[in-house]
């Protein structure tokens, strides 16, 4: 039984519980404390929510537990020369995935897994399932994969039994409590409140989990690499063979520089567009222009990156490159700060314009009428009344755009290049923190090496910078609101 089928069974049991609970109280002649639908909802919630929570926790915890169990069984002779236990565990996971696919296709292994023919057949099955290994199959690794597959199958079977048993137990328990005197509405409202609290708690716990996961790996990184070089060094030169220079400063400069160029494009254009749409445009123009402007927000960032790489970058090079229209040699490559920054700014325009437009429209009309009554013109009203009143929200929109710019990856990868250095020329290539995070975490390098763990230090530093921006913006907003409230 698949996980989706199990989920559908829980939903069906909850639906049956709803109608069963409602029918039970409707069939009795006593006066009801609550409406009949509350009794049915009470039974449905007890049959659905506990089982669903256990299902979600099981799906999250089971791979982690199985991975740690298998990792503890990896011996030194299973690790190839130049490899690591993490790579072996990755191979075990992929082989197990191929074994499950092979089982679905009717693959039956012989008792002797060391048999050469059996290994060759298995290798073909794995390849047909999309699992390609770098070398020959290691029988010990294969045995570990078989153990992993059996353990995963048993865990899945146990999950089905526990979840279905819990759903049925919740159904029976709630159905037994339902009677006309039962305060069903109060219990249902309390359950709703608990679900809302749980959702809020999950959001907080997720944020804390992200921060802690980065923090622990960052501590491991600083145990292997000098903190002084990371924060105050001037070079970024990772070398998986040792002697790496891993300074964040060149990456931070590239991140802030490209984000600044993007904001210089997005903020004026987006803000002016919002002012026009909210204060000057007719309803007909607004109904057409605003949806067209917001279409930019729906374009995938990879499309913007391709536009920067194929169209806009070569366009700039045709103007500023060697032999270009201006006759200068300021741009040697289509990838540059200007290429990525301007295209990113175009992407951010709807973030600024749409939010600013909604915020400006939320300014009470009484403020505008009072300004007109004092003899101010429309432009004076916009500059001296509307924009100051909407400034806190506009600051929030700009902050959202800044956070989006700092965290952007694909446009930077394709449009800005991958060179970490200090330069003030916007026509030269640079790279950013997010680009280096992706680069350091991809490939077959040792996870416990400084060159890989540096990605977590970069991520944590970027998180702290974004948090500081939020705190500063919040301070500005509160200070301004004190003058207007």
N, C-alpha and C positions, 0 to 999 in steps of 0.2 A: 504494500500500500504506500503510495507516495504521500509526501507531506501535504500537497494540495488536496488530495482526497481526504486525508485526515481532517484538514481544516473544514472542508465541505461537510463532513459528518458532524462536526461540532456545531456548525451553523444549522444544519437540519435538526439536530437534537434541541437546539435553543428555540427554533421555530415551533417544534412540537411542544416544547415546554410552555411557550407563550399561550398556545391555543388550549393546552391541557389545563393550565392554571386558571385561565379565564372561564373555561367551561365548568370547572369544579365549583367555583363560587356562584356562577349563574344558575347552576342546577339546584342550589339551596334556596330555601324560602326566607332565610334570615336577612335582616338589613345589613348592607355592606358598609364597612368603614371607609373604603376607597372605591374608586371607579374600577370596574372589572379589568380594564387593561393594565392597571397597576399590578394586579395579582399575576397576570400572565407575564408581564415584564419582569417581575421578581423571579419567577421560575426560570425564565430565559437567561437572565443575567447570571444566576448561579450556575447554570449549565454551560455558559459560554466563557465568562471572564476568567475564572480560575484555570480552566483548561487551556485557554489561549495564552495566559501568562506563563504557565508551565511549558507550553510548546515553544514559545519564543525564547525562554531562558535555556531550554534544552538545546535548541538549534544553535544558540550562541556559545554555550559552554561545552557542548560535546566535542566539536573539533579541537578546541583548546586542550581539553583533558586527554583526548586520544593522541594529539600531537606530542604532548609532554610524555605520555606513557611510551610511545614508540621511540621518542628521542632518547629516553633513558636506556633503551636496548641497543642503541647504535654503538658498535665497538670500533676500535682503532683500525682493524683490518678491513672494515667496510668503507673507510674514508680513502678516496683515491689521492694520489700524490698531488699536492697543491690545492686540494679541496678542503672542505670543512663539513662538520656534522650537519649544518643547516642545508648544505647542498644535497647531502644524502637524504635528509628528511624531505626535501623538495622532490627528489627522485622517487622516494617511497610514495609520496602523495600522488604524484602523476601516474606511477605504475598502478596504484590502487584504483585510480580513476579509470585507467585503461582496462583493468581487470573487471570492473563493474560493467563497463561498456561491452567487454568480451563476453561476460556472462549473459548479458541481454541478447547477444548474438549467438548463444549456444556453445560458447567455449567451455570445454571440460578439461581440467589439468589432470595429468597422471599423478600417481602418488610420489614418484621420483621427480622432483622439480629440477634436479641437476641433469636430467636427461637432455642431451644436446638437441634432439629433434623437438622435444617439448619447448625448450627455450627459444628455438628458431620460430616455431609456430606462434609462441606468445609474443615474440618481438614483432612478427607481422601483424598480429592482432592489435598490439599497442600502436604501431604505425598507422594502421587503418583507422584507429580511434583518435588520431591526432597527437599521440604521445611519442616524441622522438627523443631518444637518449643519446648522449655524446659518445658512448662506447658500448661494449658488450654488456649484456645483463649479468649482474653479479648475483649468483644464487642466494647469497645471504641477504642481499637487499631485496630480492624477490620474495624470500621467505618472510621478511619483515613486512613487505607490502601485502602478502597474503594474510598475515596476522592483523594488519591494519584494516583490511577489507572485512575480515570476520568480526573484528571488534566493532567496526562501524555498522555492520549489518545487525549485530546484537543490540547495539545502542539504539538503532532505529526501531527495532522490534519492541524493545523495552519502552521507548518513547510512546509508541502507539498504544501499548497496554496502559501505561500510566495516564496518558492524556484522555483516552476514552473512558477509563475507569473513573477519573476525576470528574469528567463531564457527566457521566451517569450518576455518580454519587451526589454531585451538586443538584442534578435534576430531582433525584429522590428526596434529598433533604429539603429543598425549597418547596416541592410539591406537597410534602407532608406537613409543612408549617402553614400552608395556605388554608385559611378559613375565613368566614365573614367577619370575625372580630379582629383579624390580623391587620396591623397597621401597615399595609402594603405600600401606600404612597410614601410614608416616612422612610421606610427601608429603601425604596427605590431612589428617593432623593439623596439619601446618605450614600448610596452606592455611586450615584452620579458624581457626588462631591469627592468621593474617594478616587474615582477615575480621573477627575480633573487634577486633584492633588498629585496623583501618580504621574500624570503627563507632565506637570510642571517639575516634579522631582526628577523625572528622566531627563528633561532638558538640562537641568542643573548638573546632574550626575554625568551626563555625556560631556558637557563642557569641562567638568573637573577631571574626567577620565582622559580627555584629549590632552589637557595641560600636564597631568601627572605622567602620562606615557611619554610625552616629549621631555619632561623634566628628568625622569629616571635615565633615559638614554643620553640626555645631555650630560648628566653627571658621569656616566660611563665614558663619554667622549673626552671630558676634561681630565679624566684619570689617565688617558692615553695621549693627550695633546695639551700643550701649554695654553692656558687661558690668555696669557699676555699676547701670544701670537695671534689668537683668534680675534681678539677685540682691538688690538693696536698694531697688528702687522699690516703691511702694505701690499702684499702679493697673495694671489690665489693661484696655486699650482699644485693640485692634488696628484699624488704619485702612489699607486697601489703597491709599489715596491719599497716604500719608505721615504723619509725625508720630505714630507709634504709641507707646503706652505698653505695654510688654510685660514686666511684672514677674511673677515666679513666685510671690511671697509670697502674694497672695490665693488663687491656685490651690492652693498647698501647704497653706494653712490649711483650705480646703474639703476637700481630700483627707484630711488627718489627722483633721479633725473628724468627717466622715462615717464614716471607718474606725473611729474610737474608739467612736462610737455602735454600730456594727455589732458590734464586739468585746465591748462591754458587754452585748449581747444574746446573742451566740453562745457566749462562753466559759463563763459560769456555767451556762447551760442545757445546753450540750453536755457540759461536764465532769460536772455532776450526773447527767445521763442516762447517761454512761459508767460512773460509780460505781455507779449503781443496777443497770444491766444486768450488770455484771461481778461485783458483790459481793452483791447482795441479790435480784435477780430469779431466779425459777425457770427451768428450761430451757424450759418451755412459753411463758412470758411472753417470754423472751429471743428464742426462735425466731420470735415474731410481731412484737415491738416493734422489734427492730433492723432487719429489712428495711423495715418501714414508715418508720422514721426515715431510712434511707438513700435512700428514694424522693425526698426533698427534693433530694438531690445530683444526681438525674437530670433535674430540671426545667430547661429552658433559661432562661438569664438574661433573655431578652426577655419570657418569661412572668412572671417576677418583676417586671420593669419595668412591664408592663401592669397587674399586680396593684397595684403601688404607685401608678400613675397613676389607675386607674379606681376602685379599691376602698379601699385603705388611706389614700391621701391625702385623698380626700373625707371618709372617716370621721374623721380627725383634725380636719379643718376644721369638721365638724359639732359637734365638742366645743369647739375652741379658737378658731374663727373668729367673725366678726361675726354675731350672732344665733344662736350655737351654744348647746348645752345648758348650758354653764357661764356663759354671759352675759358672756364676755370677748371682746376683739378682739386676740388675740395672733397670729393666723395669717391672713394675707391671701390665701394661695394654697395649693392642695393640694400643690404641690411644696415640699419643705422638707428640711432636714437630717434631721429625725426620720423623715420618710416614707422616704427612701432608706436611712438607717442601720438602721432597725428591720427593713425588708424584707430588706436585705442580711444582717443578723444572722440572720434566719430561714434564709436560704440557706446560711449558713456553719455552722449547727448540726451537720449531719452530718459536716462536715470535722473538727470538734473531737471530736464524740462517737465517731465510728467509729474514728479513730486512737487516741484516748485509751483506748477500750475494749480495743483490741488490745494496747496498751502495758501497761495494768493487768493484763490476763490473762497477760502474759508475765512478770510478777513471780513468782519461784519460790514455790511453795506452802509450802516449808520456812520462809520468813520469816513467813508467816501462822501456821503451826503453832507456831513458837517464841514468837510474841507471845501466842497463846492459852495456851501452856504457862506463861507468866509471869503469867497472870491478867488479861490485857487483854480488854476487850470487843470486839465486832466493829467498832463505830464508832471506838474507840481504835486498833485495828489498822489501819483504813483511813487515819485521819488521821496516825498516827505511824510507820507502817511501809510500807504499800502506796504511798501518794501520794509520800512522799519518795523511795522506790526508783524510782518511775515518772516522777519529775519531769523528767529530761532529755527523755524522749519526749513528755511533755505540753507542755513548752516548744516542742518541734519542731512539734507539732500546732497550737499557738497561733500560731507563726510562720507556718505554712502558711496559716492562716486570715487572718492579717494581710496577707500578701502577696496573697492572693486579694482581700481587701477593697480594698487600695491600687490594684490593677490593674483593678478592675471598671469597666465603662463603661455598659452598657445600663441598669442599674438607676438609675445616677446621672443619665443623660440624661433618662429619663422621670420619675424621682421626685424629683430634687433641684433641677432647674432649670438655668439657664445664667448666673447672675449671679455675677461674681467680686468679692468684697468681704470685709471683715472684720466678722464678727458672732458674738456668743456665743449668740444666740437659736436654739435648735434648731428652732424653728417657722418660720424664715425660709429662703428659697431660697439655695443656694450652688452652686458648680460645682467640678469637680476637674481635675486635670492630664490625665487620660486623656480626659475629655470635650473639652477644648480641643485636644488633639492631633488627634482626629478632625475637629473643626470646622475647624482650620487647614489640614488636608491635603485637604479636600473643596472642590469648587467649581472655578472656572476662573481662579483667581488665578495670577500669575506664580510659578513654583516657586522662582526665585532671589530672591524678595523676602523681607525680614525677617519679614513676617507669615506666610509659609509655612515658612521655615526654623526659626522659633521652635519648631515642633513637635518637631524633632530635639533641640534644647536641652532642652526639657521632658522628652522621653523619656530622654535621657542622665542628667539630674538624678534622675529617678525611679528609674533603674537604680542609681545610686550610693546613693540612700537605701535601697533594698531590700537592696543588698549590705551596707551598714552594719548593717542589722537582722540579717542572717544572721551577720555577724561577732560582733556582741554576743551573739546567742543561742548561737553556738558556744562563745564564751568562758564563758558561764554554764554550759552543759552540761558542758564539760571540767572546770571548777572543781568542780562538784558531784560528778562521777564520781570525782574523786580522793579524795573522802571515803568513798566506798562500795566502791571496788575494792581 
